[in-house]
Amino acid sequence: MAANYTEVFQDPTAVEKYAERTYAPGTFSSIVSSRQAGWLRGFVPHAFGMPPVHHDFACGTGRVARMLAGLVSVSHGYDTSEAMLRKGRELGTPGHAHLVAPGLAVPEPDETRPRLVTAFRFVLNVDVHLRDQLMDFASMALPDAESGLLLVENHGNASSLRHLRKTFGRLDASTWFQELSHEEMTDLFDRHGFELVGMQGFTMFTQGCYRRPWIWGAKAADSALCSPMAKWATDVVYIARRR
């Protein structure tokens, strides 16, 4: 997917599949997304003294902005896909959607409030060059340690059970598989002047474990373990700030 990530969601059919099937109620992605929303709605008021300005890099349909509705002063979403942004409007995403050319996203200025920069379901799917574009964007929005926070999701943690798919799975040349280690993530932050200040896990398991007959056991284990054992979670959000 990394080779054409900025192109695949130009297709409205791909966007509809992503929004209506991948995140259909009861799917693995929607369950993880619901956990993320619950965590964000507790984290943001605790981390910020006033509602921050939200900048969502590669926002897609605006899923994160909808999670944060009412908790931020305004959301700005930036994406290269008009089809994604249009679907976001259909779904009632709050805030402002900005169609940008690849590599040219610039955060809307606001010097009066702290800022929250988010990038969910992005870094795993793209190459180093596009990850650096995210960090350049974050650096503009967060020029110093007092500016706010950066939240980056890695939904393919190399230290998780998902890694077993690479080790023991039947992956051929046509199968897309990517994973990122904690070392790669911290190196990305470090190269751009950010420091890791926390992480939060959202599932210890992979999509296959959320099928019958294992789904109830997986849900129960995740409820108990994915937060304290975030380093080994399959899906983890990193919290960083400028040094």
N, C-alpha and C positions, 0 to 999 in steps of 0.2 A: 504493500500500500504506500510506502514512503515515496516511491518514485513518482506517483501521480496524485498525491494526497490533495493538493490544491485544485485539482481538476475533477476528481471523482464526484464531488458534491455540487458541481455546476449543473448536473443532470437532475431535473425535478423528480424523476422516478426514483433515483437513489436517495434523494432527500425524503420522499414520502416513505420509503422502506425504512430508513433510519428512524424517522419520527414515529411512525405508526406501528412498526413491527419490532424493531430493536427495543423501543421503550414502551411497548404495549403493556398494560397492567398485568402484573404477575410474572413478567419476564425477569431473568437474572439481572439485566441492566437496570430495569425499573426498580427492583428491590435495592440494589446498591445505590441508585440515585436517591431513593427515599431516605436511606441512611445518611447519605451526604447532606441532604436538605436538613434533616433533624440536627445533625452536628453543626452545620453552618449557622443555623438559627440560634444555637446556644453560644457558639464561639464568637461570632461577630459582635454582639452587644458587650460581651465580656472583654474583648480585645481592644475595642475602640471606645473612647470617652464620648464621642458623638458619632452619628451615622456617617460613615465615610462615603466618598465618591467611589463607585465601582467601575473598574475598567476590565472588561472580559475579552481577552485575546483569543482569536479563533472561536468566537462565541457560538457559531452554528445557529441553532434555533433559539438560543437564549435560555437554555435550560438553567444555567447558574443564576442568571438574572431573575428568573421566576422563583428560584429557591430563596433569594434574598429580598423579595418584594416586601417593602415596608421597613426594612432594616438598614437601608442605605439611602443617602440623600438623592442619588440618581445613579442609574446604570448606563454605561456606554458599552455597546458591543461592537466588535470589529471583526469583519470576516470578508473573505474574498469571494464568497458565493452569494449572489443575489437570490438564488433559489432557497438557500438556508435562511436568509434574513426574511424573505417573504413568508416562509413557513412559520418563522418566529412571530411575525405579526398576526398570522392566523391563530396562533396559540395564545395570543394575548400577552406577549413578553413586554414588560414595562421598560421605560427608558428610551434611549436613542440607539438606533442601529446604523452603523457606518460601513458602507461598502468601500473596501480598500483594495488597492493593487498589492500583489505579493511583495512583502518587504517594505511597504510604505505606510504601515499603520503608525499613526502618531497620536498619543493620548490627548484627549480634550483637556485644555488647561483649567485648573481650579486650584488656586493657592490658598484658599480659605479653609479647606477641610483636609483631614487625613484621607489617604487613598488605599483602596484594596484592589490589587491586581490578581486576576484569576486566569488559569489556563487548564481546562479540564479536557481529557481525552485528546491530547495534542502531542505531547513530547514523544510518546511511544510510537506514534504513527509516522513520524517525519525524520528526516536526516539531521545531521549536526548543524548544517547551515540554517535550517528553519528553526531549530532550537535556539540558535544564537540570535535569530530575529526576534523571537519571543523575549529573550533576556535583554536585548537592546531596547525593546519597547518598555519592559519593566523598569529598566534603568532610567528612562526618560520620565516615567510616571513617579518613580521613587528615587529621587536624587540623593537622599540621605536617610539615616537610620530612623529619623523622626517622621518621615513622610508617610509611613504605613507599612503594609505587609503584602507579600507575594504568596499565593497558594498555587501549587502546581501538582496536578494529579499524574501519578504513574500507575496505569492499570495493567502493567505487565512486570511486576517486581521480580527480578531474577533470583531473589532469596526466598521465594514462595513456592507453594506446591505446583504452581503453574510451570515452573522450571522442569518438572518431571516430564512434561509433554515433549520438551526438546530432548531430554535424555532417553526416554523410553517410547515416545510416541512414534507413529509412522508418518513422518514428515518427508514429503518428496519435494522436488524442485518447484512445483506449482503451489505449494502451501506457504502462505505468508505467515511468518512467525518472527516476532521481535520481542525482546525483553530488555529492561534497563536495570542496572544494579544501583545500590545505594552509592557506591563509589562514583559511578557515572553521573548521578544526579548531584552529588555534593561537588564534584568537579565542575559541573556546569554552573552551579551557583558561584563557586569560588572564582572562576575565570571572569565573571562579570561583577565581582565586588559584592556578592551577597553571602550571608552566612545562614546556615540552617539553624532554626530555633525550635523546631518541633515537627512531629509527624503524627498523622492519624490514619489508622487502618479502617477499612470498611468491609472486607471479606477476606477470610483466610483461604477460601476455596475457589474453584473455577466453576464455569457455567455447568459443566457436566455433573457436578456434585449437587446442583440445585434441581435435579430431576428425581422423580420417584424411583426407588423408595428412600433415597438419602436426603431429600430436601428438608424434612423437619429436623433431622439431626444436624444438618449443615447450618440451618438457621439458628438453632439453639447454640451450637458451638461458636458461631460468629458473634452472637449477642454477648457471649461471655469472654471471648478471646481476642477479637479483632482490634479492640482498642488497646489493651495492655501489651499485645504482641504485634504492634504495628510494623515493626521491622521485618516481620515474616508474612505480612499480609499480601495477598495477591494484588489488591487495589489499595494504594496508599496516597495520601495527600501530604506534600511537604510544605512546611511553613517557613518562610525565609524573610529576612530583612536586609537592607543595605548595611554594610560594615561601616 
